Amino acid sequence: MEWTLGERFETPDGAVRWAVMGRGDPVVLVHGTPYSSFLWRDVAPALALTRRVFVFDHLGFGQSEQSEGQDLSLAAHARNFSRLLEHWELSRPSVVAHDIGGAVALRALLLEGASFRDLTLFDAVSGGQWERGLFQLILSQAEVFRQLPGYAHEALVASHLRHATHAGFRPGVLDTFLAPWRGAQGQAAFYRQYSQIRQVDTAAYEHLLGEISLPVRLIWGREDRILPPRYAEWLHERIPHAELHWIEDAGHLLQEDAPARLLAHLTAPLTTSASSGDPLKRGVGEEGRDEAG
């Protein structure tokens, strides 16, 4: 299907592309790496039957601007996300976040002063020791990866994308996810963003996770090989009032492996938070193979 983000938001490091659909209470969908808002192509229109749905591509991803010198750290993404919420004049939207989108949403909430109505995190980077696997290799050998021949780079990215889905991609989907990372510019952009994603940016808020009192829902694919289920358990231990739901026979990309089951959770009412006060009080068992993004 065609997926076009027709709106622009200017940040200090370039333009972020975004779109909105539907009417009703606002919900914002936050993607991770190395994906784009195209991940929401099935979920967003369905949610838009009853909600006003905002989607966007992080700076450096998808249809948003790619250029040398961009700050693509989790901290920078969180600042851009908070600016977007202000631009959209959303004071307390629902937020749904996946992969590093989880860390972006948590930083915005806990460190940037953003306010949410509720928060859903699924197969999300949130904290703990997640700087491993491909992340760690790129951080330690960034220049080597930048010099890969184009065919080797594309094969690596395609393999990584396939590794994230348990069911496999439908025809044409893999090519869409690969497109922003192809060619010399795309290859440079891929390693530029990966080399700036650091665990230190999640460690900065870990001590605040227990102070979240807005409604939180955690959803995890049992077959997630990027962030195995113990990461869901780690997060649930730190936000104990959060709902925790498992999706069987699904991997890291629930949008691809189980969109209908994911949508069923996203449209179900969230239980009330552990506290009846302000939404924010301040203003892992072996499951699956342990292979990082």
C-alpha positions as a printed NumPy array, in Angstrom:
array([[  0.   ,   0.   ,   0.   ],
       [  1.062,   3.613,  -0.512],
       [  2.413,   5.193,   2.661],
       [  3.106,   8.907,   2.396],
       [  3.826,  11.308,   5.225],
       [  2.652,  14.599,   3.788],
       [  3.52 ,  16.964,   6.645],
       [  6.883,  18.419,   7.718],
       [  8.197,  19.512,  11.092],
       [ 11.515,  21.322,  11.184],
       [ 14.036,  20.369,  13.849],
       [ 17.527,  21.858,  14.345],
       [ 18.947,  18.848,  12.424],
       [ 16.43 ,  18.576,   9.6  ],
       [ 12.83 ,  17.843,   8.692],
       [ 10.691,  15.163,  10.349],
       [  7.849,  13.878,   8.169],
       [  4.51 ,  13.066,   9.753],
       [  0.817,  12.432,   9.071],
       [ -2.467,  12.28 ,  10.951],
       [ -5.632,  10.31 ,  10.228],
       [ -9.014,   9.72 ,  11.833],
       [-10.967,  11.545,  14.526],
       [-11.337,  11.091,  18.255],
       [ -8.989,  10.888,  21.215],
       [ -5.374,  11.229,  20.043],
       [ -2.915,   8.339,  19.93 ],
       [  0.696,   8.645,  18.764],
       [  2.569,   5.675,  17.273],
       [  6.37 ,   5.649,  17.726],
       [  8.534,   3.308,  15.625],
       [ 12.031,   1.946,  16.27 ],
       [ 15.172,   1.077,  14.314],
       [ 15.873,   0.266,  11.515],
       [ 12.218,   0.624,  10.631],
       [  9.91 ,   3.524,   9.862],
       [  6.282,   4.491,  10.342],
       [  5.485,   2.099,   7.48 ],
       [  5.336,  -0.51 ,  10.259],
       [  1.986,   1.033,  11.269],
       [  0.364,   0.705,   7.824],
       [ -2.128,  -1.955,   9.056],
       [ -2.56 ,  -0.733,  12.624],
       [ -2.93 ,   3.018,  12.093],
       [ -5.919,   2.957,   9.681],
       [ -7.747,   0.503,  11.948],
       [ -7.153,   2.686,  15.017],
       [ -8.25 ,   5.714,  12.987],
       [-11.79 ,   4.338,  12.842],
       [-12.235,   5.594,  16.415],
       [ -9.091,   7.631,  17.231],
       [ -7.06 ,  10.509,  15.825],
       [ -3.798,   8.757,  14.945],
       [ -0.433,  10.506,  14.575],
       [  2.486,   8.779,  12.839],
       [  5.959,  10.073,  12.015],
       [  9.411,   8.966,  10.928],
       [ 12.242,   9.724,  13.34 ],
       [ 14.852,  12.096,  11.986],
       [ 17.239,  10.082,   9.793],
       [ 14.644,   7.352,   9.132],
       [ 12.113,   6.57 ,   6.426],
       [ 10.848,   9.716,   4.715],
       [ 12.471,  12.129,   7.187],
       [ 15.675,  13.983,   6.352],
       [ 19.038,  12.201,   6.304],
       [ 22.237,  14.256,   6.437],
       [ 25.72 ,  14.256,   7.879],
       [ 26.148,  15.68 ,  11.358],
       [ 22.636,  14.872,  12.604],
       [ 22.192,  14.155,  16.302],
       [ 20.359,  10.81 ,  16.216],
       [ 20.83 ,   9.791,  19.833],
       [ 17.902,   8.575,  21.893],
       [ 18.089,  11.851,  23.81 ],
       [ 17.761,  13.851,  20.58 ],
       [ 14.871,  11.691,  19.345],
       [ 13.09 ,  12.256,  22.674],
       [ 13.553,  16.023,  22.388],
       [ 12.196,  15.956,  18.838],
       [  9.257,  13.827,  19.962],
       [  8.436,  16.285,  22.749],
       [  8.627,  19.163,  20.25 ],
       [  6.293,  17.277,  17.919],
       [  3.737,  16.828,  20.696],
       [  3.85 ,  20.571,  21.317],
       [  3.564,  21.266,  17.581],
       [  0.511,  19.013,  17.417],
       [ -0.892,  20.723,  20.546],
       [ -1.314,  17.364,  22.255],
       [ -1.177,  17.716,  26.026],
       [ -2.035,  14.14 ,  27.062],
       [ -2.205,  11.712,  24.126],
       [ -2.063,   7.961,  24.33 ],
       [  1.373,   6.771,  23.19 ],
       [  2.214,   3.401,  21.625],
       [  5.93 ,   2.701,  21.203],
       [  8.006,  -0.138,  19.765],
       [ 11.735,  -0.986,  19.819],
       [ 13.834,   2.174,  20.489],
       [ 10.549,   4.075,  20.303],
       [ 10.024,   2.797,  23.838],
       [ 13.177,   4.526,  25.071],
       [ 12.208,   7.68 ,  23.157],
       [  8.769,   7.749,  24.778],
       [ 10.153,   7.013,  28.252],
       [ 12.79 ,   9.763,  27.981],
       [ 10.128,  12.219,  26.791],
       [  7.895,  11.305,  29.73 ],
       [ 10.519,  11.073,  32.468],
       [ 13.143,  13.618,  31.396],
       [ 11.591,  15.993,  28.854],
       [  8.396,  16.924,  30.694],
       [  5.957,  15.334,  28.227],
       [  2.589,  14.198,  29.57 ],
       [  0.728,  11.099,  28.35 ],
       [ -2.759,   9.799,  28.986],
       [ -1.438,   6.223,  28.914],
       [  1.516,   4.332,  27.505],
       [  1.796,   1.05 ,  25.622],
       [  5.256,  -0.444,  25.114],
       [  5.793,  -3.577,  23.067],
       [  9.021,  -5.397,  22.277],
       [ 10.645,  -2.129,  23.324],
       [ 14.073,  -0.926,  24.35 ],
       [ 13.543,   0.402,  27.846],
       [ 16.637,  -0.214,  29.981],
       [ 18.972,  -2.828,  31.356],
       [ 21.794,  -4.398,  29.356],
       [ 20.487,  -4.085,  25.799],
       [ 23.664,  -2.679,  24.169],
       [ 24.771,  -6.029,  22.726],
       [ 24.856,  -7.969,  19.471],
       [ 24.661,  -5.819,  16.336],
       [ 24.405,  -2.629,  18.399],
       [ 27.663,  -3.398,  20.159],
       [ 29.466,  -4.459,  16.986],
       [ 28.558,  -1.256,  15.161],
       [ 29.541,   0.871,  18.147],
       [ 32.962,  -0.776,  18.328],
       [ 33.598,  -1.088,  14.571],
       [ 31.588,   1.767,  13.073],
       [ 34.197,   2.691,  10.46 ],
       [ 34.489,  -0.909,   9.247],
       [ 30.729,  -1.148,   8.711],
       [ 30.67 ,   2.186,   6.86 ],
       [ 33.196,   0.794,   4.375],
       [ 31.272,  -2.382,   3.545],
       [ 30.626,  -2.892,  -0.167],
       [ 27.074,  -1.935,  -1.029],
       [ 25.959,  -5.518,  -1.675],
       [ 27.328,  -6.67 ,   1.698],
       [ 25.665,  -3.777,   3.515],
       [ 22.3  ,  -4.486,   1.891],
       [ 22.582,  -8.201,   2.702],
       [ 23.341,  -7.375,   6.348],
       [ 20.371,  -5.018,   6.682],
       [ 18.004,  -7.452,   4.938],
       [ 19.144, -10.289,   7.196],
       [ 18.678,  -8.158,  10.294],
       [ 15.17 ,  -7.178,   9.206],
       [ 14.219, -10.815,   8.534],
       [ 15.628, -11.802,  11.934],
       [ 13.065,  -9.541,  13.608],
       [  9.993, -11.287,  12.21 ],
       [  8.849, -14.765,  13.203],
       [  6.289, -15.167,  10.401],
       [  8.225, -13.519,   7.567],
       [  7.423, -10.446,   5.518],
       [  4.609, -10.216,   3.013],
       [  5.632,  -9.511,  -0.611],
       [  7.181,  -6.092,  -1.146],
       [  7.461,  -5.178,   2.528],
       [ 11.156,  -5.957,   2.939],
       [ 12.015,  -3.755,  -0.058],
       [ 10.115,  -0.851,   1.493],
       [ 12.057,  -1.141,   4.742],
       [ 15.339,  -1.466,   2.834],
       [ 14.774,   1.522,   0.561],
       [ 15.942,   4.312,   2.939],
       [ 19.201,   2.43 ,   3.639],
       [ 20.222,   1.702,   0.022],
       [ 22.934,   3.521,  -1.911],
       [ 25.843,   5.498,  -0.523],
       [ 23.607,   8.015,   1.269],
       [ 21.388,   5.322,   2.78 ],
       [ 24.342,   3.242,   3.938],
       [ 25.918,   6.25 ,   5.63 ],
       [ 22.579,   7.087,   7.27 ],
       [ 22.125,   3.522,   8.55 ],
       [ 25.425,   3.417,  10.442],
       [ 25.096,   7.056,  11.491],
       [ 21.939,   6.321,  13.449],
       [ 23.069,   2.95 ,  14.82 ],
       [ 26.383,   4.343,  16.036],
       [ 24.591,   6.966,  18.161],
       [ 22.083,   4.708,  19.96 ],
       [ 23.595,   4.214,  23.402],
       [ 22.605,   2.465,  26.605],
       [ 23.654,   5.526,  28.609],
       [ 20.52 ,   7.291,  27.324],
       [ 18.245,   4.699,  28.937],
       [ 20.31 ,   4.384,  32.117],
       [ 19.566,   8.084,  32.703],
       [ 15.908,   7.39 ,  33.554],
       [ 15.925,   3.833,  34.913],
       [ 15.686,   5.044,  38.521],
       [ 12.465,   6.89 ,  37.616],
       [ 10.541,   3.954,  36.122],
       [  8.961,   3.092,  39.472],
       [  7.53 ,   6.613,  39.696],
       [  5.34 ,   6.193,  36.617],
       [  1.752,   6.009,  37.765],
       [ -0.172,   6.52 ,  34.531],
       [ -1.716,   3.393,  32.983],
       [  0.936,   1.287,  31.26 ],
       [  0.505,  -1.764,  29.048],
       [  3.355,  -4.085,  28.028],
       [  2.943,  -6.451,  25.077],
       [  5.652,  -8.889,  23.974],
       [  6.145, -11.51 ,  21.298],
       [  7.176, -14.832,  22.824],
       [  9.539, -15.484,  19.91 ],
       [ 11.294, -12.104,  19.994],
       [ 14.98 , -12.758,  19.174],
       [ 15.969,  -9.07 ,  19.259],
       [ 14.671,  -8.349,  22.78 ],
       [ 13.769, -11.726,  24.304],
       [ 10.921, -11.955,  26.832],
       [ 13.188, -11.444,  29.831],
       [ 13.322,  -7.763,  28.816],
       [  9.557,  -7.562,  29.255],
       [  9.946,  -9.132,  32.688],
       [ 12.723,  -6.657,  33.569],
       [ 10.439,  -3.752,  32.67 ],
       [  7.415,  -5.233,  34.429],
       [  9.417,  -5.565,  37.634],
       [ 10.131,  -1.834,  37.505],
       [  6.598,  -0.727,  36.557],
       [  4.729,  -3.362,  38.59 ],
       [  1.237,  -1.936,  38.042],
       [  1.636,  -2.3  ,  34.265],
       [ -0.407,  -4.879,  32.4  ],
       [  1.769,  -7.541,  30.755],
       [  0.466,  -9.487,  27.756],
       [  2.244, -12.178,  25.746],
       [  1.595, -12.851,  22.061],
       [  2.42 , -16.427,  21.097],
       [  4.102, -17.379,  17.81 ],
       [  5.219, -13.806,  17.183],
       [  8.63 , -12.168,  17.172],
       [  9.964,  -8.643,  17.545],
       [  7.719,  -7.153,  14.862],
       [  4.19 ,  -7.696,  16.147],
       [  2.984,  -5.301,  13.435],
       [  4.115,  -7.891,  10.873],
       [  3.644, -11.166,  12.773],
       [  0.357, -10.536,  14.578],
       [ -1.273,  -7.221,  13.561],
       [ -4.807,  -8.334,  14.437],
       [ -3.814,  -9.565,  17.899],
       [ -1.786,  -6.414,  18.491],
       [ -4.739,  -4.272,  17.436],
       [ -7.041,  -6.193,  19.791],
       [ -4.79 ,  -5.199,  22.695],
       [ -4.491,  -1.593,  21.531],
       [ -8.256,  -1.169,  21.325],
       [ -8.959,  -2.829,  24.678],
       [ -9.416,  -0.496,  27.67 ],
       [ -6.409,  -0.083,  29.929],
       [ -6.804,  -0.738,  33.627],
       [ -6.472,   2.266,  35.897],
       [ -3.034,   3.135,  37.198],
       [ -1.685,   2.138,  40.583],
       [ -2.085,   5.688,  41.844],
       [ -5.062,   7.989,  41.535],
       [ -2.755,  11.01 ,  41.642],
       [ -0.858,  12.717,  38.842],
       [ -0.004,  10.635,  35.745],
       [  3.651,  11.011,  36.731],
       [  4.464,  11.523,  40.386],
       [  7.344,  13.872,  39.495],
       [  5.572,  16.712,  37.098],
       [ 15.473, -11.586,  33.007],
       [ 14.049, -16.082,  32.887],
       [ 15.453, -17.54 ,  29.717],
       [ 13.051, -17.152,  26.796],
       [ 14.158, -17.379,  23.182],
       [ 17.663, -16.727,  21.851],
       [ 19.519, -13.786,  23.309],
       [ 20.418, -11.821,  20.175],
       [ 20.329,  -8.045,  20.218],
       [ 19.234,  -5.612,  17.532]])
